[in-house]
Amino acid sequence: MSEMVVIIPAYNEERSVAQVIIGVQKAVPTADIVVINDGSQDRTAEEASRAGARILDHPYNMGYGAALQTGYKFALENGYRYLAQIDADGQHDPEYINELLAPILEGSADIVIGSRFLMDNGYRAPFAKRVGMLVFGALTSRIVGYHVTDPTSGFQALNRRAFCYCARDCYPTDFADADVLIMLHRAGLRIREVAVRMYPSLNRKSRYLNMYSIFTPAYYLFKMCLLMFVTLLRREQSVQEVVPEW
Amino acid sequence: MVTDQGIVMSPRQQAFALVASITLLILIIELVRRRKLREEYSWLWILTGIVILVLSVWYGALLFITRLIGAVTPVSTLFMFGILFLVVTNIYYSIKISTLTTQVKNLAQRLTILDSYMREIRKHQDTESSPVEDPGGDERGCRLVSSQDNGHTWKCEDQNL
């Protein structure tokens, strides 16, 4: 069994999942690939299986965060040391997995986040999202002590210490945002961002893609303010308490 | 009945509060007896029933609380307690639901991973029982070439054997 696993959470991604798997196979041929099929109603599982991935089938749709966490738990149980996560809608370029993994492999970071804003992708977020990112990015940067540009990016690499911590109940079942970054930073995990290329999603119907359209900007603002506030009030267990062997 | 503030709680109101609280208590105890309601969820309801019962019977206590909280009539004190109880119950159930949601998520994730192991084992078993060509064959040159009715057929290239 490989030391590395690439997890791909997928919800109704039959059009793009196979293409993503092939891209990952080319980029990291030694890694095992696991698709977490989060209760899709289409042929996502079949397409992914045919492309050569191992399938973890959720019995019902549990959310993006829960799908990622299933991947973390699977990686934990099966003794993987490194993990990369990539979205199934084709917006992340698998070529960049190695760049995400490099700081993890050399031991300089526990979590590496692929940021679409560190290089010019021609990506323009909607106005409300841009304002939100600017405000919460600035707040988060101040708390964690490094410049956070893309806290919502799902293109990440983690070492065992990090995914062991995220496999606990403190991890959200929907979308990890700036509050989770703060929590992980306060737990003692080292987080870094690297520049990655991102494309528009291949699947316009993907519910994961439309995470912001389901929240009105006002609700998102309220939710983030509350989450960041309570995250700062909480006493989080440090990563040494949770993963003592590291 | 007349209070020192000149506020009346009619015997009819008192009787209604009494009947309502006793009915509530009987209903809750019956639901627990029939195992339709778990004991851990019943204590808040029983507590409310007892509080309303005590306040309806012990009018002095109701008047004292009414004065203490600055309510206009004893009836509004009873209503306020009812509403407060509903708020506390809702918060209690929200906490329970949050706990249950996490537990169901963890169970579903466990099921997902175990299901994937089971499918791997099945796949492995299928591969073992499916037609396998053994290029080496045995020492006589016989090899397994097909599988029929869950059995294997050995064929020898040298027909004399």
Interface residues (C-beta under 8 A of the other chain):
Chain A: I36 R54 I55 L56 D57 H58 P59 Y60 M62 A66 Q69 T70 K73 F74 E77 D169 T173
Chain B: T102 K105 N106 A108 Q109 R110 L111 T112 I113 D115 S116 R119 E120
